[in-house]
């Protein structure tokens, strides 16, 4: 009986496979609030731009006349020079201070920590005013051999600390305090095993830092350094308090002659936006290239 039942089951045709479930179009959830908010935002932007462009108190012809004025371009060049030189000096000082901060010596580490705390605590405008007025209590700047009468360099402070030099010095000191912590964070991001492996290969502390630690730390250091570069460019506007000759100083000087303050401030703002846009695009591609490595 069992054999006959089994034979009967095997001889019966198998049931057709179940049809696949019908594919239904997935209807996304409609977010009406997003569309409404976007329309409102665009309307507000257009309204503000229209009111600003048609304001009778703003003479856009003066804005166009001074946008590429030689004095404005010279001030822009000074701004870029201050930013570039200040960034290089800040990074060099930050690297030294960061390495001192990581030193096993408590004395050296404490000195570096005090340096960072001091220059991070002082507002840049106060630091620039102080550096710009160093000539009030320092008559002569002298560099010589310690414990001897041999002077390698000696000039009056008023000749050395010009507004341009004082601006770079103030910006460098202000930026190095922040950048030192960025560099230290990047160095600490490299594992201890990397340093131990380098020492096992016979590399000293300097060689390990230069060939092993720094190349890997750059991935962590470069993105915030790009932000610091942009911040440093904007902080150059503070140099106007000591007449450093940068973009804002020139714009204010021209506005004092033609009495068109808003138009000249708009000229300065346009150049700041243009330069920072270029730097932001460069930072984006640099970060993406580093991330791909």
Helices and strands as residue ranges (DSSP letters): H 2-11, H 32-53, H 60-67, H 70-101, H 106-121, H 124-132, G 134-136, E 140-144, E 151-156, H 157-160, H 163-188, H 192-200, H 205-208, I 209-213, H 214-235, G 236-242, H 247-258, H 261-292
